[in-house]
Amino acid sequence: MIVNDTVTGIIAIIIGYLLGSIPSAYIAARLATGKDIRQLGGGNVGGLNTFREVGLWPAVAVGIVDVGKGAAAVAIAYWLL
């Protein structure tokens, strides 16, 4: 049914948005150093700023988590649709 497909698609979009809104770089920097990544370097909450200001391993963790978030969003959308 079209209504069910539309609702399911909207749910998949919302779940993907919510997964993408998790600031993995902020969390990694806060856990690794106790500092706010938004106040360091360029202020960007991303992997490169994490690498530059916090270090290699927190940046690797950010990359792995970000890839996992993207894969989870796709997998959930595939499963729902």
KAMO-V847852 format. One record per residue. PSI is psi in degrees with one decimal (999 if undefined). Layout:
psi->PSI
psi->PSI
This chain:
psi->144.5
psi->-39.3
psi->-45.3
psi->-41.5
psi->-39.0
psi->-46.1
psi->-42.5
psi->-41.5
psi->-41.3
psi->-41.1
psi->-42.9
psi->-41.0
psi->-43.1
psi->-43.3
psi->-43.1
psi->-41.0
psi->-44.9
psi->-39.1
psi->-41.6
psi->-20.6
psi->-4.5
psi->118.5
psi->82.4
psi->-34.5
psi->-40.1
psi->-45.5
psi->-44.9
psi->-43.8
psi->-39.5
psi->-41.1
psi->-38.5
psi->-39.2
psi->-15.7
psi->3.6
psi->158.2
psi->114.5
psi->-24.5
psi->-18.6
psi->0.8
psi->150.1
psi->-129.1
psi->-5.5
psi->0.2
psi->134.1
psi->81.7
psi->175.5
psi->-40.7
psi->-43.3
psi->-36.6
psi->-43.9
psi->-46.6
psi->-39.2
psi->-22.6
psi->-42.8
psi->175.6
psi->-53.3
psi->-39.7
psi->-35.8
psi->-38.1
psi->-42.7
psi->-40.9
psi->-45.0
psi->-44.5
psi->-44.8
psi->-40.5
psi->-41.5
psi->-41.4
psi->-38.7
psi->-43.1
psi->-43.4
psi->-39.2
psi->-40.3
psi->-43.0
psi->-43.5
psi->-41.2
psi->-42.8
psi->-41.9
psi->-43.1
psi->-40.7
psi->-38.6
psi->999
